[in-house]
Amino acid sequence: ASLRRGQHLITSPVYDLDGSAIKDSHAFHAYLRLSLCHPAVNDTHAMIIELSGAVSVRVVETEHEHHGTHRVFQAKADSGLSACEKLDSWERPEWALHEGMRLNQFFSELQQLVRKAVANPLSSKRGACWEHPWDPTYYNCQHFVGDCIEVLAPEARLFYDDCLMHKPHLLKIDKGSGRRESAFAARASQLVMKKKNSMLDTWTTLFSADQPGPEWVITSAEIYWRDCTIYAAVVTKTKSRLADHSEMHHRIKEFRRKVLLQEARDEEQQQQLVLETRNEGQQEQQEQPVLETGQQGQQEQAVSWEDENRKPGQCPTCIIA
């Protein structure tokens, strides 16, 4: 499949949940949008959570995001949907949102994952810390969103890591000059974006006293991508971004193929099991009349012997052969 955009031919398209093709030579900032409802009042909110140097959390309007972003994943009550290499989203029931997840539980579990990330020596020696976890190579915005998904829809984490993340080795920021440039970017961000306190600790201040944060229930989680090529171009090249996009297309296609193939095999095995069970049941039904006939014959034979050997007026229990 291919898609022509201007004079550029996209040979490995990936489409977002709204049917828009994702530009293959671009890089994207990932962030999470949560839909919230309050159990005590008829009210809804939305919350944006992202890693932009420091962790940012803010309450926003409930409408969808502005034009220019790509919605690439959504976990809802009964299933999850993902961007796809076809012009159609891919839906899986196992990617459903964790039932009854409240904000306090979400942030509590997310804090543990972020603390684990900043404890990584590869990023901590480049300045990553609780107040500024971001590192372009070892813990960027897409890693952070992956941790959010692990809490909210854990069955989707494997697919997310494999298919919906930029790959540092393809962007060439994990070795040589690319790694050095990414380290410089991390240090520069720490000088500008580092906060005194992490919003992972202070997020409850965003809510009023009569509707405290811990009581809000998460009803939907969406991953959005915002174009950040103008910033990513400092440490990545167009050729590398094209390779990364092509790999994403391939991985989504291959992941889908394996899942559908496994489901076909499982269905075939289930049908075979049903057929074997049905055949066994029919065989038992056929054998049952034969067994009953044999038992009846033995009973008739026993009665005939008693009648033959019983003397007139003799008690049936005192037969002498």
Buried (B, 14 or more C-beta within 10 A) or exposed (E): EEBEEEEEEBEBBBBBBEEBBBBBBBBBBBBBBBBBBBEEEEEEBBBBBBBBBBBBBEBEEEEEBEEEBBBBBBBBEEBBBBBBBBEEBBBBEEBBBBEEBBBBBBBEBBBEBBEEBBEBEEBBEBBBEBBBBBBBBBBBBBBBBBBBBBBBBEBBBEBBBBBBBBBBBBBBBBEEEBBEBBBBBBEEBBEEBBBEEBBBEEBEEBBEEEEEBBBBBBBBBBBBBBBBBEBBEEBBBEEBBBBBBBBBBEBBBEBBEEBEEEEEEEEEEEEEEEEEEEEEEEEEEEEEEEEEEEEEEEEEEEEEEEEEEBEEEEEEEEEEE
